[in-house]
Amino acid sequence: MEIERLAIPEVCLLRPRVFGDERGFFLESWNRRTFARMGLDLDFVQDNHSRSQRGVLRGLHYQLQQSQGKLVRVVEGEVFDVAVDLRRSSPTFGRWVGAMLSASNHQMLWVPPGFAHGFYVLSANAQFLYKTTDYYLPSAERCLLWNDPDLGIDWPIPAGESPLLAAKDAAGLPLSACDLFP
C-alpha cells in the first residue's frame, strides 16, 4: 500500500498493491496493521455503498456531532472526490482537495473527521463504497453548498450542464453560514 499526503496533509490518497493476471485481480483494501504502520490507526464501525448515475453530485456532507472519518473507494465507474477542511483552528480551514477515484485505478481517499465530503460521477454509473469511523446520526448531518464561490471547487462538470442534486444538497449552506468544527 502506498500513501500520498495531499495538499491538506491529513487527507490521504491510498494506492493498494494490485495483483492481476488474465483471470482478474486481487487487492487488499483494508488491513488495520498496514494502515497503522502508515500512521492511520483507524477503527471503522459502518460500511456504506451507494450507486449513482452520470452527473450526480453528492455532498458536501458532514456530521457536526459523531464526526465521521471516511475511507472511500469506487468499485464501478469513476468519480471526482472532494474533501473540504471545516476545522476553524486548522491552517487549511476552508480549503479543498480532490482526487479521481475509479474502479480501474483502485485508489482510495482517507477523509478525516472535521471535513465535508462529496463526489461527482463522471462515468455512466458509479458504485461508491466507504467505511466510517462513527455511526450515521441524521440529526447531526449538515451540508456545505457544493458550489460556494468562497470554496472555488473545480468540479469537472461539462460546460452547459448542471449536476443532479438531492434536495438537501441543493439547499446546502455556504461556508460563511455553516456550523463548523473548533
N, C-alpha and C positions, 0 to 999 in steps of 0.2 A: 504494500500500500504506500503510495506517495501522497504527501500533503503539501499543498501550496497555500500559504497565508496570503490573502488578498489585500487590497489597499486598506481595508479595515481588518487588521490582523486577527481579530477574534473570529472572523468569518473565513472558513477554510474550504478550498476545493480539494476533494479527495479522489485519487485515481487508484482504484483497486487493480491488482495484478490479474489479468485475464488469461486463462489457459484455453486456447481454442484449436480446433482442427476441423476436418471435413464434416464431423458429426455435430458441431456446435461449439459451445463454450461453457466454462465454469469460472465463477468468481466468488470470492468471499466478500460480502457487502458489510458485514458487521462481525467484529471479534473484539470483545471487551479488552483483552490483553494488548492486542495490536493498537487499538485506539489509545489506550492508557500510555503506551510507550511513546505515542506521538503527542502526548500532552492533552489528550481529550478523554478524561476519566468520566465517563457518562453513564447514567442509569436511565434506561428507557422504560416507560410504563404503558405506552399505547402505540399501536401501528395503525396508519390510515392509508386508504387507497382511493384515488379519485380518477375519473376518466372525463376528458373534455374534448371538444371538437376544435378545429382550427378557428382562431380568432377569439377564443375565450380568454379573458383576463380574470384571474382570481387574486384578490388581495386589494390592498396590502393589510393583512390581518396580524393581530397580536392580542395577547391577554394581559391585562394590567395586573391582576392577581393570578397566582398559579402560572406565571410566565413560562412559556414553553420554549425549550431548545428543540430544534428540528434538524434531523438528518434526512435530507431529501434526495430522491433519485427518480429517474424516468425509465420505465421498462417497455414502453411503446411510444414511438414518436420523438418529438423534440419540443423543448420549451426554453424560453428565456426566463431565468430565475433571478429574483431580486431580493436583497435584504437591505433594510434601512435602519440605521442606528437611532434609537429613540431614548438613549440614556443621556439625560441632561448633563451629567458630570463627565461624560466622555469627550475626549479631544476630537472624536469623529462624529459627534452628535449632528444629526440631520443629513449625514452623507449616506450614499448608497453604493452598493457593489452589485454586479450582475454577472451571470455565467450562463453559457449554453449547456444545457443538460439534455442528453439524448440516450435512447436505447443503444445506439451504436457507439457512443463514446464512453458509456458506463460510468461517467463521472458523478460524484455526489457532492452536495454542498452542506456544510455544517453551519446552521444559523443559530447562534446562541440566544438564550433568554435576553430580553431587553431590545429585541429587534422586531420590526414589522417585516412580513414576508409575503411575497406574491409571485405569480408567474403568468406568462403569456404563451399560448400554444401556437407554434409555428407549423406543425405538421397537420395532416388530415384529422388525426386523433392523437391524444396522448394519455398514457396511463402514468400516474404520478403516485409514488409511494413515499411515505415519510413516517419516521419514528419520532415520538415526542418524549420529553423529559418530565412532563406533567400532564395531568388529565385535562380534557376539554371542559371548560366552565363557561357556559353560554352567557351568564350574567357579567363576566369579566371581559368578554370579547369586545374588541374595538377595531375600527377600520380607518386607516390612513388613506386619504384620497390618492388614487393611483396616478393622477396627472397633475398633482400640485406643482405649480410652476416654481415654487421655492425649492423643491427637490430636484427638478430637472432630470428626471429619469429618462434615459434614452431608449424607450421601448421600441422594438423593431416592428412597429405596426406599419403596414404599407400605406403610402400616401393615399388620401381619399377614403380610407377605411376607418371604421370605429370598432373598438373591441366589443365583444359580447360580455356584458356585465350582469351579475346578480344585483338585485335592488339594493342590498346592503353595501355592495362595492361602489355602486353609482352614488350612494349617499355618504361615502366616506368623508371624513373631515380633513381640512388642510392641517399641516404640521402646526401652524400657529394656534389652532383651536383644539388640538388633540390632548387627551390625557397622556402624560409621559412618565417615564421611569426616572427615579432620582439620578 
